[in-house]
């Protein structure tokens, strides 16, 4: 601090100035009775009710400040307590789930940062770099792969291209009554969201070791094969009379549907994962998403066609319903199972013995349970739409937990590779 009389520096514990002898205690006391006007910055006495320079009312200001402090002390602790409790519960829950995937961290993701590239302008060369992956020359080395969350953006351009195509076909059907455009409208409507989501998983595969051709092969062939395996498994299931007569699903019926369809897709996912001999969780997510997206497209096309045969006006509504709900159904359910298969098998091929793996069973039945609740008539606060939104959010939380576990694998693989090289050198 400085002496107010001579301006020389003094110690805060001194009682008198060593240069001029002024009483520092009196200076401190006089400083306390002076305040600054918040309106003009003029110094005034502590007892003044108005500023002598601008006329500011200090009593009015004090009343507002006291009210603000009262509101803060009465409402903020409760809000902060609730927020902190919710964050703690979320962190502990995601950490417990993450342990089953080999990740000891709680989920911490900034969605705003993750999708920050979506609204930025990108060049053709940038998109070409994303498309060209999975070859010897384009697959990065382990030390070149980032452990940070990716920032996918190409999926949004894929969605935009499909949306424009769908809008054009819709005009042909509704404005020009061109019935020849209906098959295209059905297929593009069913394809739009699933394929866009698949590209999200494709971009999120930090290893860049699976080519677009392989992804499309799994999407089309795997999607059809998963439908075939599901139809085969349905032959061993008996539904209730309510379902057979009225077409409604009881909880048991819904569980059987979820179990059969997720098992049918899982069989095909296992085949492709074993064929690719991958032990990477991010690869499992991508392969599962490819099978699930193919399944979703062909299933949705069938639903759209069935509901639009009676009345063409139903087509657009059914496309919209199947599109937005596809964000959190077969694609993510299958992606979760794909990751679970990789976790359970590790460096070997997935076999019958791996079915009893606790991580596989947990994530597999999470998908089955999500599927089951989705197909029931259960609502949330009387709203079926709200139920679907909550289920979508929950499914994606599991996806992000598994993605984080997949990113953490990068460091594990690096250490493993370093140990192998060290052993070879010795």
Order of alpha helices (4+ residues) and beta strands (2+ residues): alpha-beta-beta-alpha-alpha-alpha-alpha-alpha-alpha-alpha-alpha-alpha-alpha-alpha-alpha-alpha-alpha-alpha
